[in-house]
Amino acid sequence: MGPWMALFALILANALYVSAEFSAVGVRRSRIRRLAEDGHRIAARLLPCIEEPAALDRYVSASQIGITLSSLTLGALAQAAFGVQVSAALGAWFRLDQATSAWVGQLTILLPLTAVQVVLGELMPKGLALQYPTEVALFTVWPMHWSLWLFRPFTALLNGTASIVTRLFGVRAGSHRHIHSPEEIELLIAESRDGGLLEPEEHRRLHRALQLGLRSARDLMVPRDRLTTLPVDAEWNDALRVVVESPYSRIPVYRDTPDRIIGMIRVKDLAGRYVSEGRVPLRRLIRPIIELREDLPADRVLATLRDRRVHQAVVVDRDGRPIGLVTIQDVLSALLGSSRSR
């Protein structure tokens, strides 16, 4: 029973390291962080190992070392325990010479042993880790903690060697974090909706957020022929009439023709300057306005407006001619699904 128990223990060790690796990569860090904040001691032990990329690299390296060592030891032990007897039996049954019976015996042991190890030591723990990443990651914390201490010299050496080799081949070292594509995220959202974890409106809002990058500034803008604008040389009464009739707090200003938008006027500035100084030329109240390309993705539009700390921008075509106006409200309307009109 001794060799059989040892073989079974090695398969369990292989399964442990496989499940630890896949669960550490696939577990939601926000979930582990929340458990740790709630006082879960094992989660608090796991969190530093998966939160930092370098720590996660060491964690995965220790798992891979454990998988390799258990697999090699499993094969060597099986050959040492049963190789001679199996080879001798096969040689006697099939009248094989010593060399032939030796390698046939090795294959006879290796093939079924590999099948058992793949099923019990690889596929089953991998499936469990992917289906229950949080539970499996917490279950394997302490064995992995001891393995990290035991394999520390090897992980540092192997990680350093792998980094040097990848740099020699011009390959950038990647992270073990599980990164989802937009299509995968959309599938996860749909599955959450079907599972009852998301309300229909929440699902629609998340779907619109994922699709935002597929829309452009042209898709979000208000066309130029629907804009409320002012000529730079407008009389005070004309400007006041336009401002009173418009529901908007910022009015684009053009010179000569609406194709030459040169800035915008804030209604607040107009009223404040009138109170303090009376009627002043509009050109003294003009604020600059930025321009955005018509093909700029909607998410970039929002980022640009935020970074430049502006409320709106002129959308221009390939020839630099204004074709519309886009505001932060337009982007948020596309994201939240509210209607807009000008």
N, C-alpha and C positions, 0 to 999 in steps of 0.2 A: 504493500500500500504506500510505502514511502515515496517511490518515484512518481506514482500517479498523483499523490497529494501535492508534490512539488510542481508538477506540470500544471495542475489545476490552479495553484497559487500564482504561477507565472502568467497564466491566461487572465486571471483576475487583476493582476498588476497591470497588464497591458490594457485591459478594459478601463481601469481607473485612470490611467494617463490619457487615454483617448477621450474619455468623457470629460476630464478636467480641461483638456485643450479646447474642445469644441464649445463647452459651456462658458469658459472664460471669454472666448471671442464673441459668442452670440448673446451673452446676458446683457440686459438693459442696465446700464450704469446708473441711471436715475432711480431704478427700482432698488438696487443695492445701496445707493446713497440714502434713500428714504428709510430703508430698514436700519442702516447704521445710525441715522439720526434718531430713530425710535428706540435705540438701545440694544439692537441685535448684535451680540458680541461677535458672532461668526461673520456677519456681514461687515462689521467694522474691520475685521482681520482681512477680508477679501478685498475691500474697496481700494486700498493703496496698490494692490497688485494689478488691478484692471483699469485704474483711472489714468495712470501715466503711461504713455506709449513705451518708454524704456522698461518700466516694470512689467508691462504686459509681454514685451519681448522676452524677458527673462523667464516669466511664467510659462510661456509657450515653449521656450527652449528646454526648460526642465522637463516638461511633458514629453517632448520629442526624444530627449535623452532616455527617459524612463521607458518609452515605447521601444526604442532601439535595443536597450540593454535587456529588457524582458523578452523580446523576440529572439535575440541571439542566444540568450541563456536557455530559452525554451528549446530551441533546435539542438543546441549542444547537449543539454541534459537528456533529451529524448534519444539522441544517437548513442550517448554513453550508456544509458540504462537499458536500451532494447536493441541497439544496432547489431551487436555480436550475435545475439540469439536469433533475431529475425533473419540475418544474413545466412547463418548456419542452417536454419530451417528451410529457407528457400533453396539453398544449394543442394540440400539433401532431397527435397521434393522434386526439383526440376533438373537435378544432375548438372549443376552449374559449376564452373571453376571458381576459385576463390575470389579473383578480381571481379568477375561478373556478379557473383552473389553479393559482394560487398556494395557495389553501387546500386544494384536492384533493391537490396535491403534498405539502403539510405532513402531511395525514392519511395519505397513502401511506407516508411515512417514519415517522410517529409510531406507527402501529398495529403493524407488525411489530417495530419497535425495542422498543416497550413489552413485547410478548410475549416477545421474547428476554431482555430485562432481568428480567422477572418470573420466568422459568424459571431462567436462569443466575445472575442476581444476587440473587434473593430466595428462591425456594422451595428450590433445591438447597442453598445454604449454610445456610438455616434448618434443613432436615432433618438435615444433617450435624452441625450444632451441637447439636441436641437429642439426636441418637443418640450422639455422641461429645463430650460437653461438655468433659471434661478435656483431651483431645488438642487440640481446636480452640481452647480458651481459651489453652493454652500456645503454640500455633502463632502466634496473633495478638498475643501480648504485645508484641513489639518494634514492629510497625507502630502499634499502639495507643499505645505509650509516646511515639512521635514525634508522633502525632496529638494526644495530650493536651497536649504542649508547644506545638504549632502552634495548636491551637484554644482554648488557655487563656482568652484574653480573651473569646472568643465564648461559651464554656460558662458562665463566671461571669455574663455579661450575660443570657444566655437563661435560665439557672436562676433568677436573681433576678427576672427579669420574669415567668416562669411562676409563681413562688411568690407574687408580688404579685397576679397575676390570679386565681389559685385562692383566695386569701384574700378578695379582693373578692367572689367568688361564694359565699363561705362553705364552700368545699371544702377538706378537710384533705389536705395533700400526702401521698401514699403513698410507700412504699419499692419499689424494684425487686426486692427479694428474692422468690424463688419460694416462696410459702407454700402448703402443701398442706392440703386439708380432711381430716377424719378418714376420709371415704370414699376419697379418693385415697391416703392413707397405707395403708389396709387393702388396696387394690388393689396397691400397690407391694409390700407384705409377701407377698401371695398370689403375685405374679409372682416374687419372690425364692425362695419355697418351690418353685414349679414349676421354677425354673431350678436348683435344687439348692444354693442358697446358704444356706438355712435348714433345720435339722432340724425334723421334725414337732413335737417338743415346744417348740422355740423359736418356731415359728409359732403354736402354741396359746397360749403365754404372751404373745406380743405382741398376739394377737387379744383376749385377755382384758383386757390393759391398755387397749386402745382402747375396749372395751365397758364399762370400769369406770364411766365418767361417765354411762352409761345406767341404772345401778342406783342405788338410794336407800338411805338408812340403814335403812329398814324391811326392805329385801331382805337386808341383811347382819346385822341384829341377831339376838340370841337372845331369843325371846319371854319375857315376864315370868313365865309359868307354868313355865318351865324354869330359872329363875334360882335360885341358892343365895343366900338373903338372911337377914338377922338383924334382929329388932326392937331398937330402941334401948335398951329396958329389959330385955333378956334377962339372965338370971343368968349368972354367970361360967362355971359348969359347962356350961350349955346352949350358950353361945357357943363354948366350947372343943370341945365335941362336934361342932358344925357345922363348925368350922375343920378339925378332924382328918379328918372325913369328906369334906371338899371338896378337890379337887385344885387349886384356884385360890388365887392369892396375894392377891386382893382380893375382899372380900365386901361387896355393897351393904347399907346399913342403912336401915330404914324406921321411921316413927313411926305408931303406931296401926294402919295397914293398909298392905299392899304398894303401894298407890297413892300413898303419900307417901314416896318415897325421898328421904332427906335428906343422904346422903353414903355413904362407904364406909370400910371398915377394912382396913388392910394387915395380913396375918398376921405380917409381920416386926415391925410396931409392937406387935402384941399380945404376941408372945413377948418382945420386948425390954423392954417395960414390966413384964411379969410378973417377969422376972429382976431388974430394978432396983428395983421398987416393990411387987411382989406384985399381988394382984387389985385392979383399979381399975375404975370405972364405964366402960362402953363409950363413953358420950358424950364422954369425954375423949380418945378415940382416933380419933374420926371425922374424916375428911378430906373436904373439899368435892368434889362431883362435878358436872360440867357437863351441860347438857341440849342435845340436838340435835333439830331437827325431823325428823319421819319422812320427809319428801320431800326432804331434803338429799341432793344427789348424792354418790355414794360417794367421788369424788375430793376433794370438798369436806370430807367427813368426815375423810379422812386428813389433809388440810391443816390442819383445825381442831384435831385432836388433836395434831398436831406443833407448831403455833404456840402452843397453850395448854400444851404440855409435860405432857400427861396421857395416861394409858394407856387410859382407857375413858370412856364417856359414857352417860347415860340418854337413850333415844329416847322422845320424847313425841309424842302425836297433836295434832290441831288444837286440842283443848280443854286441852292442857297436861298430860294424864294420861300417866304412864309406861306404855309398852307393851313395853319391852324394853331390852336393854343391848347396846352395840356397843363393840368393842375394836379396837386396832390389829391384833391377830392375825386378827380377822374380816375386815378389809379385805385384809390380806396373803394370807389363805386364798383370798379371791375372786380375787386377782391371780395367785397361783401355782397355784391349782387344788387345793390340799390340802384334805382333809376336816377338819371341825371338829365337836365335840360338847361338850355341857355337861351 
